[in-house]
Amino acid sequence: MNVLLLSATDGEVGILKDYLNSGATIPHNVTLLVGGVGAIATTFSLTRALMQQRYDLVIQAGVGGSFDAEIPLGAVVQVTAERYGDIGAEDHDDYIDIFDMGLIDPDKHPHSNSWLVSPPHSLAESIALNKVTGLTINTVSGNEHTIAMRRSRFGCQVESMEGAAFHYVCLQLGVPFVQIRGISNYVIPRDKSQWRMKDAIINLNNWLIDFLGRA
């Protein structure tokens, strides 16, 4: 199976990269792509890669924050549906998203009731990880007002800066995909002393090594 593994930064998949470079034998052809941070870089890098070669599966692997306190820090989750978190307009103290503005049909492909949903796929369904919903933002949530608004408005469990772009491109091009995230922090007013970035990256890479090692 030809697999494209996309990450925003090299550090998020550095352990896997070292493992593959060590000469480890796995039953799949894996191409690593560091696409860059954020939705714009992800869209460009991923679209270019998928226009050059067809893959049987595309995996997005990275870290993310959690709105859900029931998800332990360091846990690895599978994001099955994404929403846009800051594409819209501010109306004084209120936020209006792009669907409520009438600029995009919430049920026109690739959207489904405003979501970008992973389509059924036997391999994705076999993944034994907690299935969660994701919110994609350009500015990471870091103050009480923003966090409360996004939590109430969208009800997503995790946030990242690339997930929706990844889902959008794969859905538009008809490529099977899965998004996997290690949870590095809770979405609270910014306090890096509480983050578990190292644990999130180690657990994410260990999961990837195990998954890619299966025939």
N, C-alpha and C positions, 0 to 999 in steps of 0.2 A: 504494500500500500504506500502510495506517495503522500506524505504529510508535510504541510507547511505549518510551522510553528511561529506565530507572531508574538512579539513582546514589544512593549514601549521602550524599554531600556535593556542594555546588555546585562546589567546587574541582576535583573529579575530572573534570568535563566542561565546565569553564569555557571551554576553547579551542573546543570544538564549539559551545557556546552563542554565543560571540562570532561564530563563522563563520556560524551561522544568522541571527543578528541583523544581520549585515552586508548581508543581502539576497541571499546566495548562493542559487542555484536548485538544488534537488535534486528527484529524481523521486518523492519520498515525503512523506506528511504525518507529521511527527515531533512528538510531544509529549514534552517533558522533564519528569521527575518526580524531585525530590529527596526521597527517602523517609525519610531519617534513618539514623543509625548503629545497627547491631545488628539482630538478628532480630525483636525485638518491633516496632520502628518500621517495618521493612521489611514485615512481615506486614500491619500495619494500613494503611499507605499504599498498598501494591500491591493489596490486596483491595478497598479503597474505589475505587481507580481502575478496576479491572477490572469492578466491579459497575455502574459508571456508563457505561462505553463498551466496545465490543468492538474489539480490535486484531488485526491480521493477524500481528503479531510483537511480542514484548516482549524487549527487550535489557537485561540488567543489565550496567553498565559501571562498573568501579572498580579500585582497586589491591589488591594482596594480597602476602603473603609466600610464599616458596617453601622447602619442605623439600628440594627436588631441586637439587643444585648444578650439574646439567647444564643447567638453565634459566638463561640469562644475565639479569642484572639489567637492567631496562628492557624485557625482552621482553614481547610481548603473547600471551596464551594463551586458549584456549577451554576452559572448565570444563564437562565433559559429565556428570559424576556427582558428587554431594555426599553427605557423611556428617555426622552430628552428632558434635561433638568433646568436648562436656562436659555432655551430658544423661544423667545416670546417678547413680551413687553411689560414694563412696569407701569401701572396705573395708580399713581400716588403711592399708597402703602400696599396695594394689591399687585399680584402677579397674574398675567394672562398668558397661557401658553399658546404656541403657534396653531394648535388645533382649534382652541376656543376663539382665536382671532379669525378663523375661517380661511387661513392661507394654505392649509394642507387638509385633504380629506382623511380623517382618521381611520378609514377602512379601505383606502386605496393602497394596493401593493406598493411597497413592502410592509405597510402598516396594517395592524389589526387592532381596532379599537384603541388607537394611539400607541400601541406597543409594537416593538420589533421582536417577533417571537421566533425562537428556534423551531424549525419544522421537524416533524417526526423523523428519526433516523435510528436504525437498530443499534449502531455503535454508541450514539449519544445516550440512548435510553438505557444502555447496559452500565453506564457509569454510576457507581454506588457512592455518590456524593450528595450532600444536601442541595436541593434545587432551590434557587433564590431568584428574586427579581432585582434588576439593576437600574440605577439612575446615572446618566452620563452628564457631566458638568464640565464647564471650562475653568471655573474657579472652585477649588475644593471648599466644601462647607467648613466654616471655622468660627462662626459667631451664633449666639442663641437665636437671633431673629431669623437668619437664613436657614438654620437647621430646623427650627420649628415650622417654618413655611414649607420647606421641602418635604419634611416628614408628613405633614398634614395634607399637602397638595397631592403628593404622588404615592405615598405609602410603600415605597421601595425598601428593600432590605439592605442593599449595598450600593456604594457609589464608586465610580471611576471616571477617568477622563477620556476613555477610548471605546467603551463597550458598544454604545449605540452605532458608532461609525463602523465598527467591525461587523455587527449584525446587518446593518444597512447594505454594505457592499456585498457580503456573502449572499444575502437574500436576493439582491438585484441580479447577481451573476449566477444564481442557482448552484452554489457550491455548498456541500455539507460542512457544518461547522459546529464547534463547541467552544464556549468561553469558560475558562477555569481561573479562579482567583484565590490567592492566599490573603486572609484578612489580617491586616497589619495594625488596625486601630479602629476604635469606635468613633462615630461621627459626633463629636462633642466640641465645645470651644477648644481651639487648637492648643494641644499640650503634648509635644513630642516625647516627653519623659514617660508617657504611658503607652507609647507605641511598642509593638512587638514585630518590627520589620524583619529582623533576622529570622525569627521563628516562622513567619509567614513565607519567606523566601525558601528556607530549607524545606518546609513541608510541601510547598508547591513543587519544588524540583524533585523531591522524593516521589511525589505522586506522578509527575511526568515520566520519570525514569521507569517506574513500575508499569504505567499505562503503555508506554511505547515499547516496553519489553515483551508485551503479550503478542502472540501470533494472531 
